[in-house]
């Protein structure tokens, strides 16, 4: 179920939100809004495919409406006091309900999905991070995400093109953060922010332990940089190739990074 491509570099790409698979028994519980699967990180696995060569990727094909692999399995909110979605979302990013009346998942169903879909993804991700750390003495997790640039329910105004999250610098070495910020700021025609609305999801915060040789950074891309931000979410090759050039520089920097002596 979990798709893993192993590389020998210290860089691991996490892909928790690109999947569109929904088991039939869960699909039957979704309403018309839910079945649109609007909150997918559309095309992200294709956008990053082949960049920087020898990197490891870990992807779940399961859609985030089944269970969100980037949420705390205990159900704790990432952003207390702000609108967000939960471990098993009850609404989409616009605050609209996604389940048929009376078909919302209860605690038992949430626990089942956590064990069936959330846990295997993180078991695979943890295993790959430990594998490359055993070779290099450290590992870098780069968590790949994208989102519509305008979502009033979640944030005011327009989201920058590159949103870098390190939980205020806690999840990676400062030089990893600095390399990524510098590449984004140098990307002509793009905007960027560090630890803005998105400071890194549960994955970044959970695995990012620099003192233990595990570094994590999240990249949230505004979808207009590479695709249409509305149905049918068309991939736009010209925009995507321009963006891929900058992403290649970022990933190459991270792949070649080494701790200071």
N, C-alpha and C positions, 0 to 999 in steps of 0.2 A: 504493500500500500504506500509506504513512504518511499520517495524517489531519492536515491543517493548516488551522486557521482563523486568518486574519490579523486583528489589531487594530492600532490606531494608537498605543495607550498604550505605556509602557516595560515593561509587565508581560507575561511569558510563562509560561504554565503547562505544565509537563512532565507527561505521563501515560504512564509506561513499563510499568505493570503492570496495566492494566485490561482488556487484550485476552484473549480466550479462543480465538482462532484457532490451530489446530494443523494443519499440512499432513498429508494422509493418510499419507504414508510415515513421518512421525514419530509420528503417532497409533498406528500399528500396532506401534511399538516400546515404547509405554507399557504398564505393567501396570495392574491395576484401581485401585491407589492413585493412580498418575499420572493416569489418566483422570478422576479426580474433580476435578482442577484446583483443589484446595482452597486453594492459596496465591494465588489471584487477588485483586487489590485491588478487590473486588466493588463495582460501581455507582459508583465514584469519578468517572467522567466525567459520570454523571448528577447526582451530588451537587453538582458544581461548575458544571454547565451554567447559563449565564445570570447568574452572579454577577458583580457589579461591571462589567458591560457590556463596554467596549471593550478586551478583552485577547486576546492571541494564545494559541492552544492547539496543542500538538503531541502526537499520540497514535499509538502503534503498536497495531494490533489483534492482534499476535502474542503468544501466551502466554509467560510467563516460563520455562516448562519447555522451550520450544524454544530460547530463549536469553534470558538476563536482561539487559535493556537498561540496568540500573542497576548493572552490575558492570564492573570494569576489563577491557577487552578483552584485556589481557595475562594475565588470570587471577589477579592478585595479590589476596589476601584484604583485605577492608575492615576486618576485626576480627581481627587475628592472635591466636591463642590462645583464641578464643571460637567456639562453634558458629555456623555460618552456612551459607548455600548458595553455590554456585559459579556461574561464568559460564554453563555449562550444568549445571543442578542434577542431582545424582545422587540426592538425597533430597528429601522434602518438609520442611516446617517442624517436623514431629514426628520427624524423623530416619529416616523409613521410605523404603526404596527405591522409586523411581517407574518404573524401566525393567524390561522383561522380561529374564529371565536371558539373558546373552550379547548383549543388544541395546543396551547402554550406548554412548553416542556416544564415539568415539575422537578423537584429536587432529585428524585430517583432517576428520572430520565437524564437530567444534567450530569449526574454522577456516572451513568452508563456511558454517555458520550465522552466524558472526560477520560474514562478508562480505555475506551475503544479507539478514540481518535487523537485526543490531546496528548496522552501519555506516550504513545508510540513515536509521535513526531519528536518529542523532546528527548526520548531515549536515544533516537537516532542522531539528533543534533549533538547531544552531550557526548555520545560515543565518538563522533567525528572530531569534536574539539579535543577530546582527550587523546585521540590517535595522533593528530598533528602536533599536539603539545609534546607528546612523548618523543617525537622526532626532533623538534626544533627547540624545545624548552619553553615554548609559549604558543599561543594560538590567538588569532584575531577573528572575531565574528563580525561580519558586516551584514546587518539585517535589512533586507530589500523590501521596500514598501512604495505604494503610490496612492494618491487620493485626488478626488476632484478639488480644484483650487478654490471653489466657492461653495461653502456649506454653512449657512448662517446658524444652523442648529448647533454646530460644533465650534465655530470660531467666527469672529468678525473680520470683514474685509477679505482681501485676496491672499491666499497662502503663497509664500515664496516658492520659487521653483525647486530649490534644494532646502529641505529642512533637516538639519543634522541634530541627532539626539545622543547625548552622552550622560544624561541625568546629572546635569550641571558639573560635568567633568569627572564623575565618580566611576564610570564604567570602563575607562581606558586610560592608557598613558597619555599625558598631555601632548606629547609630540605626535601621536596618532590623530588626536583631535585637531591639532594645528595643521598637519598635512592636508587633512580633508577640507578644513575651512579654507585654506589657501587656494586649493584647486577650485573650489566652488566660487570663491570671490574673483578668481582670475578668468572664469568662464564668461566671456563677453556675451551680453544679451540675456543673461540669466540673473535671477535674484536668489539670495540665500539668507539663511538665519541659523544660528546655533542655539539650541535649547529654547526654542520659541514655544509655540502651541504644543509641539510634539517633542518631548524630552527623552524619548526612548521608551518603548513598551516594556512589558514584563520580560520578554526574552532578553532584551539588552540589559535590563537591570538585574536579572537573575544570573546571567552568565558573566557579566562584566565584573571581574575581580582581579584588577591589575596586580595586586600584591601576590596573587597565586599564579601569575603568568597567563591569565585569561582576560583578554581585552574585547570589548564589544562596543559597536557604534551602529546607530540606526540611520538609514537614509530614507526620508519620505519625499518622494518626487511629486510635484504637481502634474497631473496626468496630461494637461495640455501641452507639456513639453514633448510628448511623443504619441499621443492618441487623442481621439475625439472624447470630450468629457460628458458625453450623453449617448444614449443608445443610437446605433449599435456598437459604440465604443471602438470605432474603426482605428486600427493601427496606422499611423501616418509615417511611412518610411523615411521621407526627407527629414522630418523633425527628429525622428528616432535616431537616424544615423548621426546627426549633429550632436545629439545628446550622448550617444554611445562613445563618441570621441572623448568627451569630458569624463565619462564614467570609466573609460579605459585608463585614463591618467590617474584617477583616484584609486582604482583597484591595483594598478601597477605600483603606485607608491606604497600602498598597504602591504602588498605581497612582498615587497623588497625591504620593508621596515625591519629593523632589528633593535632590540633593547640597547640602551647605552651601557657602556662598560661600568 
